[in-house]
Amino acid sequence: MSQVDKQLDTLKSEIEQEIPNGITVTDVKYEGPELVVYTRDPKQFAGDGDLIRRLASKLRKRITVRPDPSALSPPARAEEAVREVIPEEAGVTDLDFHEDTGEVVIEAEKPGMVIGRRGSTLRDITQEVGWTPEVVRTPPIESSTVSNVRGFLKNEREERRDILERVGRQIHREEMSDDEWVRITTLGCCREVGRAAFILSTPETRILIDCGDKPGAEGEVPYLQVPEALGAGAATLDAVVLTHAHLDHSALVPLLFKYGYDGPIYTTEPTRDLMGLLTLDYLDVAAKDGRTPPYESAQVRDAIKHTIPLEYGDVTDVAPDVKLTFHNAGHILGSAVTHFHIGDGLYNVAFSGDIHYEDTRLFNGAVNDFPRVETLVLESTYGGRNDYQTDQEDSEAALKEVINETYEQGGKVVIPAFAVGRSQEIMLVLEEAMREGEIPEMPVHLDGMIWEATAIHTTYPEYLRDDLRDRIFHEDENPFLAEQFNHIDAGEDERQEVTDGDECIIISTSGMIEGGPIMSWLRHIGPDPDSNLVFVGYQAQGTLGRRIQNGWDEIPVDGWGGGSRGDTLTLEMGVEVVDGFSGHADRQGLENFVKTMNPRPEKVLCVHGDESSVQDLSSALYHDYNMRTFSPKNLETFRFK
């Protein structure tokens, strides 16, 4: 009998001692980080609302209780009973019964009403029918991504359970080493923006944090081939942790499965869906540009199938000696500051990912409240000594001024923006400005993946700022459903109609003008001196967006918009830069993030910024707060303890 089997037998005995007489436990299994308890008496389990909580506290495990198949009401009878228990105003749109696990997935417009106060309605459902309810939100805006991901995971349930059982046994295996050390190896995004990737290793465990590409630098990928990374074999990684879905952090996660990785990916649920959307588009853009994609769509599906979503604040075992907790990073939907607690109080490391410290229209500001952090790996995109962004109110005023001036000239405003994050932020500004009469009412055309990404945002309103979440819960107040927003879905014909039409605003991907429909808009509207191109987000070095910002007016547009490959055009439209809409903290925000940590970290590694930015921030943190700081290069290893 293996050590894990002995552990499960012991846990089963402990559970049987804690539960009341008359409740049977038929099996106990690990599924990923959770301990799953099977019982013939799910109704009695549900009758004691505190029983599972007491067990979880005593055993220090995340516990799920599932019914033995013999305890289940037939699905047809159960559906009728479930619908009677749930209030009608919850807006149930689908019930899906899974007999292999005894779960019923309830899709509803208002999940909170299905859950009930402190889970009371969920317990009532189990008491009534025996099935274990799982609740998901019906997207207010139909999302093909969310629908496809949910359908795919439903079809792969059996294989996914096998994956989770295997991962669970790996997490709870016996520790083999008495050594105590922690290492971080930098595989990318050091003294540069993009290709984020780090290895966190202990004598027991190797975890990869992020695996992205580098915008504007084809072929520059993380140093995955080194012994610390995949050089030892992808199968030797214990886990992958993804901070957020932007491609400079997520683009190459599916590539790991091409090289034999078969383990878990830990991220938030919205990041999982956005990763699927963005990586599939990444493959599509590569194919259209005549480049060989680094992996196939099958590997994207592998990544989704292996993802274990975690919620903010949940402390989760991901290895025998590592616990992981996600906290809101304020950057994009589902973005997370990742906190690792290593050993039994041995060491704590936090990776900021990309952060925004102040509240924005979309998100509450980044969380920096941790019990302990000895080392912080901190993004430095705007870490330069002069990288102070305009505050939100002034930025919005500047954008409205450009829009009003362009409208009076009879021109159009073209805004290149990331599909995820900046686009939704700008949509909120425009919706309010038109509602308040601060800019004229006019169509706002959304091109590329922006509408689909917006639909995903409305699926997960609990990840958004409190007041915005409340508005999305009320359909007549949902700002993303404002009538001026138009999704471009007919390609060049519709773009030509917009070009020939009246004043309007166009928000289009890609945000750094590296391919995508923005190239078509440059061809259509670039020659119009009455129109304006407005940058609202970071333009990395080497990208066409940065070159245009710096004064380029001869633009390669290749085959976009009906032209021929190799075509160029002269940009006659105005170019404006409106700071303050970035999803990244500026220099002051980064310093405040560190300054208000209590206790402060002993060491800070400044990463994900141009060379001068990381060095400026590193120097300032050292002088102002008397902490050890570093601006590492790629392929450096830091040993702690």
Helices and strands as residue ranges (DSSP letters): H 3-18, E 27-31, E 34-39, H 42-47, H 51-59, E 62-67, G 69-71, H 75-85, G 88-90, E 92-98, E 103-108, H 111-115, G 117-119, H 120-129, E 132-137, H 144-155, H 157-171, E 182-188, E 197-201, E 206-209, G 230-232, G 234-236, E 239-241, H 247-250, H 255-258, E 265-267, H 269-288, H 297-305, E 307-309, E 316-319, E 322-328, E 336-342, E 347-351, E 375-379, H 392-408, E 413-416, H 422-435, E 444-447, H 450-459, G 461-463, H 466-473, G 475-477, G 479-481, E 485-487, H 492-500, E 505-508, H 518-525, E 532-535, H 544-549, E 554-556, G 560-562, E 568-570, E 574-577, H 587-595, E 603-607, H 611-625, E 628-630, E 637-640
